Amino acid sequence: MNASLGIGGKDRDLNNPADKLRPRIHGAIKRACKKLKSREMPKLSEHFNLSIPSESGFFIYRPAGLNPDWIVE
């Protein structure tokens, strides 16, 4: 019975495509951040890690800082 409950005891819709995609999206973001870090872009990686939280089942880009300290050329 607990397997059919989500966060907060809410019923899970096991056929909801968003629920199936959410873990894949989260994984893609984490892989991208890991690759950025390995390509000597740790500040950008950390920025995305801090700026793309999952809230209420949605991924939201909310910049963690107003003035990122990098230059795009």
C-alpha positions as CSV (number, residue, x, y, z in Angstrom):
1,M,0.0,0.0,0.0
2,N,2.8,2.4,0.8
3,A,4.3,1.9,-2.7
4,S,1.2,3.6,-4.2
5,L,1.8,6.7,-2.1
6,G,4.0,9.6,-3.0
7,I,5.5,12.4,-1.0
8,G,3.2,13.7,1.7
9,G,1.0,10.6,1.5
10,K,-0.5,11.7,-1.8
11,D,-1.7,9.1,-4.3
12,R,0.8,8.4,-7.1
13,D,-0.4,8.3,-10.7
14,L,1.8,5.5,-12.0
15,N,0.7,6.3,-15.6
16,N,1.7,10.0,-15.4
17,P,4.4,10.6,-18.1
18,A,5.9,13.5,-16.0
19,D,6.5,11.1,-13.1
20,K,8.3,8.8,-15.5
21,L,10.5,11.5,-17.0
22,R,11.4,13.4,-13.8
23,P,14.2,10.9,-12.8
24,R,15.6,11.0,-16.3
25,I,15.6,14.8,-16.3
26,H,17.3,14.9,-12.9
27,G,19.9,12.4,-14.1
28,A,20.6,14.4,-17.3
29,I,21.1,17.6,-15.2
30,K,23.5,15.8,-12.9
31,R,25.4,14.2,-15.8
32,A,25.8,17.6,-17.5
33,C,27.1,19.2,-14.3
34,K,29.6,16.3,-13.8
35,K,30.8,16.7,-17.4
36,L,31.1,20.5,-17.0
37,K,33.2,20.0,-13.9
38,S,35.4,17.4,-15.6
39,R,35.9,19.9,-18.5
40,E,37.4,22.5,-16.1
41,M,34.2,24.5,-15.7
42,P,33.5,23.9,-12.0
43,K,31.9,27.3,-11.4
44,L,29.3,26.7,-14.1
45,S,28.7,23.2,-12.8
46,E,28.1,24.5,-9.3
47,H,25.9,27.3,-10.6
48,F,23.6,24.8,-12.3
49,N,23.6,22.5,-9.3
50,L,22.5,25.3,-7.1
51,S,20.2,27.0,-9.6
52,I,18.0,24.1,-10.9
53,P,16.0,22.7,-8.0
54,S,13.1,20.4,-8.3
55,E,10.1,22.1,-6.7
56,S,6.6,20.6,-6.6
57,G,7.5,18.1,-9.3
58,F,9.0,20.8,-11.7
59,F,12.6,21.7,-12.5
60,I,13.0,25.5,-12.2
61,Y,15.9,27.6,-13.3
62,R,16.3,30.1,-10.5
63,P,19.8,31.6,-10.5
64,A,21.5,31.2,-7.1
65,G,23.4,34.5,-7.5
66,L,22.5,37.6,-9.3
67,N,26.0,38.2,-10.6
68,P,27.8,35.1,-11.8
69,D,31.5,35.7,-11.9
70,W,32.3,34.3,-15.3
71,I,32.8,35.9,-18.7
72,V,31.3,34.4,-21.9
73,E,33.5,35.0,-24.9
